[in-house]
Each structure stands twice: as C-alpha cells, then as structure tokens.
Amino acid sequence: MTERDIQNIEDLPDVFPVFPLLGALLFPQGLLPLNIFEPRYLNMIDDAMQGDRYIGMVQALGAGPKHHPEIAPVGTLGEIVSYSETQDGRYLITLRGVSRFQIDEELPLAAPYREVRADWSVYERDLTETDVLNPKFRDELVSEMDGYFERNNLAADRTSLEDAPIEALVNALAAGFPFAPIEKQALLEARDLNSRMECLIALFRMDDAGNGDPKWRN
C-alpha cells in the first residue's frame, strides 16, 4: 500500500473511527501491528479499507462498561499500511502513525464502532517538525533502563538497544514497558521526543523509588 505524505492538518480527516485499546501506543511515524477479531472492529476495518484507511488509536482507561470504556482525550491517527485476512476471519493490519489528535467530541453511535471529531491544532508540529535530540539524555536513559531491568529481573538484547536510533529506542520503551495507563498516556502526550525521554527517565526512577514493585503505583 502507498503511504500518504501529509504536510498540513487541512489534509487530515475531521471525523474518523477510533479503536480503544488498553496500553497500546502509536507514535507519529511509528508502526503498530494489530490482530483484529471482534466483529465491530472487523466492520471498522472494512469501512476504513473502503475509505481513506484511517483509524484513530486511543487508550481505553479502564473505567466504564467493557463494551464502551472511558477513553483517553488524546490519541494518534493511524493509516493502514498493510492488511491481510486469516483463514479464521481475523484481520492482521499494521498502522503507521500520522499525527496525534485531541478529541473535540465523540459522535453519537451511527455504526457498531465509535467515532470522534478531532482537534489537530495542538499537535500540528507532528506533521512537519523533526525533533532535535539532546544526546546527553541517551546515556542517562540507558543507565536508568538497565537499573529497571535489574530490579525486575528482566533480560534485554543490549547490542540491539545500543545500536537502535534514539527515536526508535525511546518510542519502543514507551510503548513496550508495562507502565500504568496514565503513565503511558503521559508519554504519548509529551510535547516532543526530548520531553518523552525525560518522562521515561522519571518513570524508571519512580520504579526505583518503589523498589521495583509495580504495586506501588496502584
């Protein structure tokens, strides 16, 4: 599938479906593979594939009924860039992050899935600006990450981590570590990559203050 090169918020949709998923983060220009099997979301993907191939990823925050959970106020628009169907009727898709958005309003249900109207103004820079990273944070981040691994008896491929581009490393850690939903949301909403890296370092240090026990955040 051909990926779009979007430069202006005027080129982004005002209204689109959203997929609430606890703990799932999609960052601008990042990739997120998804296994879709629930009927209403199969319907959502069918409609997206027949349209502009856009869906919004938002965190389900746990409150509210299971079929209609409370969702975070900020998510990321994703473009479906790969799609396949399994023999048992599931869809395997990959989303490429386009831009973060703030939910202006959630629309009344007109389909089996939820739709929102987006405000793009807060995150307009996602489309055009490239973060200039402060290299001093990388060694600090890796050091704090190592401490987290040691406290929680986790193993890591240090060579891969050290060789990874810093943007990929920061976003992979933010998306992959078992932080609380509110902490993951703070990472998503961080102003830029330097802010996200500082937030990661702070979360690793908070874990250290809690002696590596995730229950301290509950």
N, C-alpha and C positions, 0 to 999 in steps of 0.2 A: 504494500500500500504506500502511496506517495504521502509524505508528511507535508503539512502546510507550513509556510514561513509567515507567521503572523507578526506584524510590526506595530499595529495600532489597536487600541481597545475597541475602536469602532468596528473592527473586523470580527469581534467576538460576539457570541450569541447573548441576548438579554435573558432568555429563558432556556433552561435545559434540565434534564433529569439528573437526580443525584443518587448515588449508591452509598448508603450509610454502612460503615464497617469499623468496628472497634479496633483501634490500634493500627489501622492501615494509613500510612502517609505516602502521598505522592508529591514530589517536589517539581517545580518548573524544570523542564528538560530531563527529568528523571524518568525511569521506566518502572512500571508496576505490573507484573503478571497476575492475572486473576482467573479463578476457576468458578464459572457461573453455573449454578444448578437450580436455584429457586425459581419457580415459574414466573413470578412478577419481574424478576431481573433478566430472565431469558427474553421476556417480552420487551423489556427496556433495551436490551442489546439489539433485538430485531429492529426496533424502531430507529435506534441510532444508526445502524448499518444502512438503513434505507434513507437516512437523512444525512446529517453532517458529521456523523461518527464521534460526536462529543458527548461525554457524560462527566458529571462532577463527582469527585471523591470527597466525602466528608466523614468525620469520625462520629460514630454512634457513642454517646456518652454514658449509656447505661440506664439513665432514668427513663420513665415512661414505659408503655406496653412494649412487649417484644416485637410485635408487628409494626410498631410506629414509635421507635425510640426517639428521645431527645437527640438532636444533632448539634454539632459544634457550629458556631457562627461563621467560621472561615474554612474553606476547602480549596481544592485545586481542580481546575478544569483539565480533563484528560482527553486526548484524541486516541481513538482505537487505531493502532498501527499494525497489529497482527490479530488474526482471527481464525479459529478452526473449531470444528464441531466433532465431538467424540461419538462413538457408536452408541453410547447410552444417553445421548441427548444433551450433554453438558457443552458449554462454550468455553474454550480456552482463549483468552484475549490478553493483549498487552496494551497498556495505556502509556502514552507519552505525555508528561506534564506540560501544560501550555502556560498557565498563569494561575496564581492564587486569586480568590474572589471572596468578597464578603456577602453574606446572604442579606439581600434587601427585604425579601419576603418569601415565604413559602406559599405556593399557589394551592387553591382547593383541589382535591384529588379529581382528576379527569381521566386518569389512567391507573393501572394497578400499582404503579410506582410513583415516587414523589418527584415534584418539580419545584424549582426555585427561580426567582428573579435575582440577578446578580448585580452587585456594585463592584466595578473594576477599578475605580479611581485610586483606592488605597494601594493597590499592587500593580499600578501601571508600569513601574520600572521592571517588573518581571519579564516584560517583552523585549526590552531594548538595552538594558544596562548589564554589564558584566562586572561581577564583584572583584575588587582588588583585595586580595587576601594579605593579611599580616602574617608573615612567615614565622614570627616568634611564637604564635599560638600553636603551631603544629607539634613541636616537641613537648609543650605543656599538655596538649590534648593526648598525645600518645602515652605520656607518663601517667596521666590520670586514668586512661583506659587500661593500661597494664595493671594498675592497682585494683581496678574494678574486677578484671579477670581473676586476679589472685584471690581477692576476698570472696568471690563467688565460685571459686573452683572451676573456672571456665578455661577452655583451650582456644587458641587462635592461631591462624597462619600468619605469623609475624612478618614474613617476607612479603606476602601479598598486601598486608596492611601498610607496610613501609613504602611499597612501590606504588600504591594507589594514588592517583591525583587527589589533592587535598579536598576538592569539592565533592568528589565521589566518596571519599572516606567519611567526611562529615555527614553527608546525607545518608550513607549506608548505616552509620552508627545511630543516627537519629531515628531512622525507620526500623532498624533491626533489634535494638536493645529493648528489654522488657520494662520500659518506663511506664508509669501510670498514664492513663489517657490525658489527664490535664497537663502533664509534663510533655507528652508528645505534641499536644496542641500548641504549647508554648514554643516548641522547636519549629513547628510549621509556621507559626505566625512571626517568628523572629524577623526583624527588618531586613537583614541581609546575611550573607554567609559568615561574616565575622561575628555577627551577633549570635548566629546559631552555634558557632564553635564555642563562644563564651558560655552560652547556655548549657551546652554539653559538658563543658569542664565543670560548671557549677553543679550539675546533676551528679556527676561522678564524685565530686567532693561531698555532696549531701549523702550519697550512699556510704561514703567512708565514715561520715559522722554517725550514720546509722549502723555501723559495724557490719555492713554487707547484708543486713537483714531487710528484705523488701517489705516486711510487715510494718516498718517504721513509718511508711508513707500512708498507711490506711487510716 
